[in-house]
């Protein structure tokens, strides 16, 4: 009998999803639903209900564990809803409304089920929804924690790695270069006459130039390279798996786009590992010395 009820839920998945959406719209329980068309409102809910029906008929703990079918569906659903602007509370409310809709649907069979079967069905449904609500909340906090951790690694003005994250990344890449016997280049850069720009045009103009310079650095580096703002008008780039000439080619590309900055120019110096040193401090000393030679 439980398998029969589960099969009915599976067949009615689309209808049940529509009922859940309608209840979410009533009284503005889930305000974000009203901004979506019907397809967006339903999303993957019918698929989710079908998998839920399988769990009610034949409980498998693996479906609810991270990476399991239902757990993965919940995490994907929560991520997609957040991308559509849903608040975490709204995503949780969807599952609570789904429980209400499912209970109303299965109530028509409770008179034909033995009391023990009704209790089993109630426990399975409640336990599954509770577990999935927990998975949804955990997924949200996992993403929020990752986002905060990533923000903590970034310079707020330019979006490049901050000083600490960049030097940590450089140390890791140096270890990797030594392990695999590959080359690595460190490029130090700073904006010429930046203090004069700030004094003449004000800090907003100085900030604009820094953001634009950072944007061009990001666009000209390879995806595997590291780029960071070391403080003030000072920047640095790590070119991994590179030859000594890679820094020259990178700087040529950067200078070819100098026209985007109007009268702004920059100075640069480069060091190569292992030729100029195998430790981060040594590479920074060489690169900075060459930068200041170039500036003079």
C-alpha positions in Angstrom: 0.0 0.0 0.0 2.8 2.4 0.8 4.4 1.7 -2.6 1.0 2.4 -4.2 0.7 5.8 -2.5 4.3 6.6 -3.5 3.4 5.7 -7.1 0.4 8.1 -7.0 2.6 10.9 -5.7 5.0 10.2 -8.6 2.2 10.4 -11.2 0.9 13.6 -9.7 4.3 15.3 -9.4 3.4 18.2 -11.8 0.0 18.7 -10.2 1.5 18.7 -6.7 4.2 21.2 -7.8 1.6 23.5 -9.2 -0.4 23.4 -5.9 2.8 24.2 -4.0 3.4 27.2 -6.2 -0.1 28.4 -5.8 0.1 28.2 -2.1 3.4 30.1 -2.1 1.7 32.9 -4.1 -1.3 33.1 -1.7 -0.7 35.7 1.0 2.7 36.4 -0.6 4.3 33.5 1.4 7.1 33.3 -1.1 7.2 36.8 -2.7 9.9 36.0 -5.2 7.6 33.5 -7.0 5.5 36.3 -8.2 8.4 37.6 -10.3 8.7 34.4 -12.3 6.8 32.8 -15.1 5.1 29.5 -14.6 8.2 27.5 -15.9 10.5 29.4 -13.5 8.1 29.0 -10.6 8.0 25.2 -11.1 11.7 24.8 -11.7 12.9 21.3 -10.8 10.1 20.8 -8.2 8.3 18.1 -10.2 11.6 16.1 -10.5 12.2 16.6 -6.9 8.7 15.2 -6.0 9.3 12.2 -8.1 12.5 11.4 -6.3 10.8 12.0 -3.0 8.1 9.5 -3.8 10.8 6.9 -4.4 12.3 7.6 -1.0 8.9 7.2 0.7 8.3 3.8 -1.0 11.8 2.5 -0.5 13.9 4.6 2.0 17.6 4.7 1.1 19.9 6.8 3.4 22.3 7.4 0.6 19.8 9.4 -1.3 19.8 12.0 1.6 23.5 12.1 2.1 25.7 14.7 0.5 26.1 13.7 -3.1 23.0 11.5 -3.0 20.1 12.0 -5.5 17.8 14.0 -3.2 20.5 15.9 -1.4 22.0 17.0 -4.8 18.6 18.1 -6.1 18.0 20.2 -3.0 21.4 21.9 -3.2 21.0 22.6 -6.9 17.4 23.9 -6.3 18.6 26.2 -3.5 21.5 27.5 -5.6 19.3 28.2 -8.6 16.6 29.9 -6.4 19.3 32.1 -4.8 20.5 33.1 -8.3 16.9 34.1 -9.1 16.9 36.4 -6.0 15.1 34.1 -3.5 16.0 34.7 0.2 17.0 31.5 2.1 13.8 31.8 4.1 11.8 31.5 0.9 13.6 28.4 -0.2 13.0 26.7 3.1 9.3 27.8 3.0 9.0 26.0 -0.4 9.8 22.7 1.3 7.5 23.3 4.2 4.7 24.1 1.8 5.5 21.0 -0.2 5.1 18.9 3.0 1.6 20.5 3.5 0.6 19.7 -0.1 1.9 16.1 0.1 0.1 15.5 3.4 -3.2 16.8 1.9 -2.7 14.5 -1.1 -2.0 11.3 0.8 -4.8 12.0 3.3 -7.2 10.5 0.9 -5.5 7.1 1.3 -5.0 7.0 5.0 -8.5 5.5 5.6 -7.4 2.5 3.5 -4.0 2.1 5.3 -3.4 0.2 8.5 -2.6 2.4 11.4 1.0 1.2 11.4 1.4 2.1 7.8 0.0 5.6 8.4 2.6 6.1 11.1 5.4 4.8 8.8 4.3 7.1 6.0 4.1 10.1 8.4 7.5 9.4 9.8 9.1 8.9 6.4 7.6 12.1 5.0 8.5 14.2 8.0 12.0 12.8 8.4 12.7 13.3 4.7 11.5 16.8 4.5 13.2 17.8 7.7 16.5 16.3 6.5 16.2 18.1 3.1 15.4 21.4 4.8 18.6 20.9 6.9 20.5 20.1 3.7 19.1 23.3 2.1 20.2 25.5 5.0 23.6 23.8 5.2 24.1 24.3 1.5 23.3 28.0 1.9 25.7 28.5 4.7 28.4 26.5 2.8 28.1 28.9 -0.1 27.9 32.0 2.2 31.1 30.8 4.0 32.9 30.2 0.7 31.9 33.6 -0.5 33.0 35.3 2.7 36.3 33.4 2.5 36.8 34.5 -1.1 36.0 38.1 -0.2 38.5 38.0 2.6 41.2 37.1 0.0 40.3 40.0 -2.3 41.3 43.7 -2.4 38.0 45.5 -2.1 38.9 48.3 -4.6 40.2 46.2 -7.4 39.0 42.7 -6.8 42.6 41.3 -7.2 44.1 39.1 -4.5 45.2 41.1 -1.4 48.7 41.2 -0.1 48.3 38.2 2.2 46.5 36.0 -0.3 49.0 36.8 -3.1 52.1 36.1 -1.0 50.5 32.8 0.2 49.7 31.9 -3.4 53.3 32.8 -4.5 54.7 30.5 -1.8 52.5 27.6 -3.0 53.5 28.1 -6.6 57.2 28.2 -5.7 56.8 24.9 -3.9 55.1 23.5 -6.9 57.8 24.9 -9.3 60.6 23.3 -7.2 58.7 20.0 -7.1 58.2 19.8 -10.8 61.4 21.6 -11.8 59.6 24.4 -13.7 60.1 28.2 -14.0 58.2 31.0 -12.5 58.2 34.8 -13.0 57.3 37.5 -10.5 56.4 40.9 -11.9 56.2 43.9 -9.7 54.4 47.0 -11.0 53.4 50.4 -9.8 51.7 53.4 -11.3 54.0 56.4 -12.1 53.3 59.7 -10.4 50.3 58.3 -8.6 50.6 60.7 -5.6 50.6 63.6 -8.1 47.4 62.2 -9.7 45.7 62.0 -6.3 46.8 65.5 -5.4 45.7 67.0 -8.7 42.5 65.2 -9.5 41.5 63.8 -6.1 41.1 60.3 -4.7 38.1 59.3 -6.8 40.2 59.7 -10.0 43.1 57.8 -8.3 40.7 55.0 -7.4 39.4 54.8 -11.0 42.9 54.5 -12.4 43.7 51.7 -10.0 40.6 49.8 -10.9 41.2 50.2 -14.6 44.8 49.2 -14.3 43.8 46.1 -12.3 41.2 45.3 -14.9 43.8 45.3 -17.7 46.2 43.2 -15.6 43.4 40.6 -15.1 42.6 40.6 -18.8 46.2 40.2 -19.9 47.2 37.5 -17.4 46.6 33.8 -18.1 43.9 32.1 -16.1 46.4 30.1 -14.1 48.5 33.2 -13.2 48.1 35.2 -10.0 47.5 38.9 -9.8 47.4 41.0 -6.6 47.3 44.5 -5.2 50.2 44.8 -2.8 49.0 48.1 -1.4 48.6 51.7 -2.6 49.6 51.8 -6.3 51.7 48.6 -6.1 50.7 45.5 -7.9 52.3 42.1 -8.6 51.7 39.2 -11.0 53.0 35.6 -10.8 53.5 33.9 -14.2 53.6 30.2 -13.5 55.3 27.6 -15.7 57.1 30.4 -17.4 60.5 31.2 -19.0 62.5 34.3 -18.2 61.1 36.0 -21.3 57.5 35.5 -20.3 57.6 38.6 -18.1 58.8 40.7 -21.1 56.0 39.4 -23.2 53.4 40.1 -20.5 54.7 43.7 -20.0 54.6 44.3 -23.8 50.9 43.4 -23.8 50.3 45.6 -20.8 52.1 48.6 -22.3 50.3 48.1 -25.6 47.1 49.0 -23.8 48.6 52.0 -21.9 46.5 54.3 -24.2 43.4 53.2 -22.2 44.8 55.1 -19.3 45.4 58.4 -21.0 48.5 60.1 -19.5 49.0 57.4 -16.9 52.1 55.1 -17.1 53.5 52.4 -15.0 56.9 51.0 -14.1 57.8 47.3 -13.7 60.5 44.9 -12.7 60.6 41.2 -13.0 62.5 38.3 -11.3 62.6 34.7 -12.4 62.8 31.5 -10.3 65.1 29.7 -9.9 67.6 32.0 -11.6 67.0 35.0 -9.4 66.1 33.1 -6.2 63.9 30.3 -5.0 62.2 32.0 -2.1 59.5 34.7 -2.3 61.5 37.3 -0.3 64.4 36.9 -2.7 62.2 37.3 -5.8 60.4 40.3 -4.4 63.8 42.0 -3.6 65.1 41.4 -7.2 61.8 42.4 -8.9 61.4 45.6 -6.7 65.0 46.6 -7.3 64.5 46.3 -11.1 61.3 48.2 -10.8 63.0 51.1 -9.1 65.8 51.0 -11.6 63.2 51.3 -14.4 61.4 54.1 -12.6 64.7 56.1 -12.2 
